C-alpha cells in the first residue's frame, strides 16, 4: 500500500521535506548498486563490457536522427556531454528509472520500488543523476533529493550502505544526461501522437515539456546566461 504519484508525494511536504524517507531512498538505491556483474547471473541484461557513457550518448543521438527533428538545444547538450564525459570505472546494477513516481511510500516510509523495465549495468552516478534531476522533483523543485528532501540527506542514506563517495559537483554531468534522456523520450512520445501512430492527449502533453527541459539543460551546461 502507499502513494506513488509524484505530485501528491511532493505536494504535501513541509519546508525541509521528509529527511527520513529521502535517506531511506538513498539507502535502498545503494543496496541495488551493491550488485556487481561478477556477483550475479543476469546475462539477459546484456554484456556489461559494452556499457560506456559514449555508447549512451550515441544511442540518444541515434534516436534524434531517426525522428528527423530539429532540436538545437538537445544537440548542444549531446555535444556538451561528449566534451565533459567523466572517467567512469564503477559498474553496477542500475534500476534505470529510480525516481519519485516509481516507488510506493506510506506514512513517510518506503514500501516498494516499482518499474524495473530499464534495469541494466552502468555507473551508479547515472541512477543518482536521474533521481536528483529537476524534472523529477514535481511540486518541490527546491528539494534536490527527488523533490522529497535535501540532497545531503539522500547521500547520507546512500553512504550508510555504499562506500562510494559522491560529490555534489559530480552530479551535474549526470543530471544533464538525465534531463537530456527525458527530453529525447518526450520527443519520441510526441512523435507517436503527431504521426497518428498513437493519438493520445497524454503523449501530446509530454511533448510540451521540452521547452522547460531545454531551459534546464542550458542552465546546467552554462548555455543560458542569467
C-alpha positions as CSV (number, residue, x, y, z in Angstrom):
1,X,0.0,0.0,0.0
2,X,1.0,3.6,-0.4
3,X,1.2,6.6,-2.7
4,X,3.2,6.7,-5.9
5,X,2.0,9.9,-7.6
6,X,4.9,12.4,-7.7
7,X,2.7,15.5,-7.3
8,X,0.9,14.0,-4.3
9,X,4.1,12.9,-2.6
10,X,5.9,16.2,-3.1
11,X,2.9,18.5,-2.6
12,X,2.2,17.5,1.0
13,X,5.7,18.2,2.4
14,X,6.9,20.8,4.8
15,X,9.8,23.2,4.2
16,X,12.5,20.6,4.8
17,X,10.7,17.8,3.0
18,X,10.9,14.3,4.6
19,X,14.5,13.6,5.7
20,X,13.7,10.1,6.8
21,X,12.1,9.0,3.5
22,X,14.7,10.5,1.3
23,X,17.5,8.9,3.4
24,X,15.7,5.6,3.1
25,X,15.5,6.0,-0.7
26,X,19.3,6.7,-0.8
27,X,20.0,3.5,1.2
28,X,17.7,1.5,-1.0
29,X,19.4,2.6,-4.1
30,X,22.8,1.9,-2.6
31,X,21.7,-1.7,-1.9
32,X,20.7,-2.1,-5.6
33,X,24.1,-0.7,-6.6
34,X,26.0,-3.2,-4.5
35,X,25.1,-5.9,-7.1
36,X,28.1,-6.2,-9.4
37,X,28.2,-8.0,-12.8
38,X,30.6,-10.7,-11.4
39,X,28.2,-11.4,-8.5
40,X,25.0,-12.1,-10.4
41,X,23.8,-14.3,-13.2
42,X,21.9,-11.7,-15.1
43,X,23.0,-12.4,-18.7
44,X,19.7,-11.1,-20.0
45,X,20.8,-7.6,-19.1
46,X,23.5,-7.7,-21.8
47,X,27.3,-7.6,-21.8
48,X,28.5,-5.1,-19.1
49,X,31.7,-4.7,-21.1
50,X,29.8,-2.9,-23.8
51,X,28.5,-0.2,-21.4
52,X,30.0,3.2,-21.7
53,X,29.0,6.9,-21.4
54,X,29.7,7.4,-25.1
55,X,27.5,4.5,-26.1
56,X,24.7,6.1,-24.1
57,X,25.3,9.5,-25.9
58,X,25.4,7.7,-29.3
59,X,22.1,6.0,-28.5
60,X,20.4,9.3,-27.7
61,X,21.8,10.9,-30.8
62,X,20.6,8.0,-32.9
63,X,17.0,8.4,-31.6
64,X,17.0,12.1,-32.6
65,X,18.4,11.3,-36.0
66,X,15.7,8.7,-36.6
67,X,13.0,11.2,-35.5
68,X,14.3,13.7,-38.1
69,X,13.5,16.7,-35.8
70,X,15.5,19.9,-35.4
71,X,16.4,20.3,-31.8
72,X,19.5,22.5,-31.5
73,X,19.4,22.6,-27.6
74,X,19.4,18.8,-27.4
75,X,22.2,18.7,-30.0
76,X,24.1,21.2,-27.9
77,X,23.6,19.0,-24.8
78,X,24.8,15.9,-26.6
79,X,28.0,17.7,-27.6
80,X,28.5,19.1,-24.1
81,X,28.2,15.6,-22.7
82,X,30.8,14.3,-25.1
83,X,33.2,17.2,-24.1
84,X,32.6,16.7,-20.3
85,X,32.3,12.9,-20.1
86,X,33.9,11.7,-16.9
87,X,36.2,8.7,-16.4
88,X,33.8,6.0,-15.3
89,X,35.3,2.8,-13.7
90,X,32.4,1.9,-11.4
91,X,30.0,-0.6,-12.8
92,X,27.0,-2.0,-11.0
93,X,23.3,-2.9,-11.4
94,X,21.2,0.1,-12.2
95,X,17.4,0.5,-11.6
96,X,17.3,2.7,-14.7
97,X,14.2,4.7,-13.6
98,X,14.7,5.3,-9.9
99,X,12.7,8.5,-9.2
100,X,9.8,10.0,-7.4
101,X,6.7,8.5,-9.1
102,X,8.3,5.0,-9.3
103,X,8.1,3.9,-5.7
104,X,5.3,3.5,-3.1
105,X,5.5,5.4,0.1
106,X,3.2,5.4,3.1
107,X,3.4,7.5,6.3
108,X,6.9,8.6,5.4
109,X,8.3,5.1,4.8
110,X,9.3,3.4,1.6
111,X,7.1,0.4,0.8
112,X,8.2,-0.7,-2.6
113,X,10.3,0.2,-5.7
114,X,8.5,-0.1,-9.0
115,X,9.1,-0.1,-12.7
116,X,12.2,-2.1,-13.4
117,X,12.0,-2.4,-17.1
118,X,15.1,-0.1,-17.7
119,X,17.3,-2.1,-15.4
120,X,20.9,-2.7,-16.7
121,X,24.5,-2.1,-16.0
122,X,26.2,1.2,-15.6
123,X,27.8,3.9,-13.4
124,X,25.9,4.3,-10.1
125,X,26.0,8.1,-10.6
126,X,23.6,7.6,-13.5
127,X,20.8,6.5,-11.3
128,X,21.6,9.3,-8.8
129,X,21.6,11.9,-11.5
130,X,18.2,10.7,-12.7
131,X,16.7,10.7,-9.2
132,X,18.0,14.2,-8.4
133,X,17.3,15.8,-11.8
134,X,15.0,18.8,-11.6
135,X,12.4,17.3,-13.9
136,X,11.5,14.6,-11.3
137,X,11.0,16.9,-8.3
138,X,7.4,17.7,-9.3
139,X,5.9,20.2,-6.8
140,X,9.2,20.8,-5.0
141,X,11.9,21.8,-7.4
142,X,13.8,23.3,-4.4
143,X,14.4,19.8,-2.9
144,X,17.2,18.2,-4.8
145,X,16.6,14.8,-3.3
146,X,13.8,13.8,-5.8
147,X,11.5,16.6,-4.5
148,X,11.3,14.7,-1.2
149,X,14.2,16.1,0.8
150,X,17.6,17.6,0.8
151,X,20.4,16.1,-1.3
152,X,22.6,15.8,1.8
153,X,20.0,13.6,3.5
154,X,19.7,11.4,0.4
155,X,23.5,11.0,0.1
156,X,23.8,10.3,3.8
157,X,21.4,7.4,3.4
158,X,23.4,6.2,0.4
159,X,26.7,6.3,2.2
160,X,25.4,4.2,5.1
161,X,25.2,1.3,2.7
162,X,27.7,2.1,-0.1
163,X,31.4,3.0,0.2
164,X,31.1,5.1,-2.9
165,X,31.8,8.8,-2.2
166,X,29.8,11.1,-4.5
167,X,30.4,14.9,-4.5
168,X,27.7,17.3,-5.5
169,X,29.8,18.7,-8.4
170,X,30.0,15.2,-9.9
171,X,26.2,15.1,-10.3
172,X,25.9,18.0,-12.7
173,X,27.1,15.8,-15.7
174,X,24.7,13.0,-14.7
175,X,21.8,15.5,-14.3
176,X,22.5,16.8,-17.8
177,X,22.4,13.2,-19.1
178,X,19.1,12.6,-17.2
179,X,17.4,15.7,-18.5
180,X,18.6,15.0,-22.0
181,X,17.3,11.4,-21.8
182,X,13.9,12.6,-20.7
183,X,13.8,15.3,-23.4
184,X,14.5,12.7,-26.1
185,X,11.8,10.4,-24.7
186,X,9.4,13.3,-24.7
187,X,10.2,13.9,-28.4
188,X,9.6,10.2,-29.1
189,X,6.2,10.3,-27.3
190,X,5.2,13.5,-29.1
191,X,6.0,12.0,-32.5
192,X,3.9,8.9,-31.7
193,X,1.0,11.3,-31.3
194,X,1.8,13.6,-34.2
195,X,2.4,10.8,-36.7
196,X,-1.1,9.3,-35.9
197,X,0.5,6.1,-34.8
198,X,-1.0,6.5,-31.3
199,X,-3.2,9.6,-30.9
200,X,-3.1,10.5,-27.2
201,X,-3.5,13.6,-25.2
202,X,-1.0,12.3,-22.6
203,X,1.6,11.8,-25.3
204,X,0.9,15.2,-26.8
205,X,1.3,16.9,-23.4
206,X,4.5,15.0,-22.7
207,X,6.0,16.6,-25.9
208,X,5.0,20.0,-24.5
209,X,7.5,19.5,-21.6
210,X,10.5,20.1,-23.9
211,X,10.9,23.9,-23.6
212,X,11.2,23.5,-19.8
213,X,13.7,20.6,-20.2
214,X,15.7,22.6,-22.7
215,X,15.9,25.5,-20.3
216,X,17.2,23.2,-17.6
217,X,19.8,21.8,-20.0
218,X,21.0,25.3,-20.8
219,X,21.2,26.3,-17.2
220,X,23.2,23.2,-16.2
221,X,25.6,23.4,-19.1
222,X,26.2,27.2,-18.9
223,X,24.4,27.8,-22.2
224,X,21.9,30.2,-20.6
225,X,23.2,33.4,-19.1
226,X,21.2,34.8,-16.3
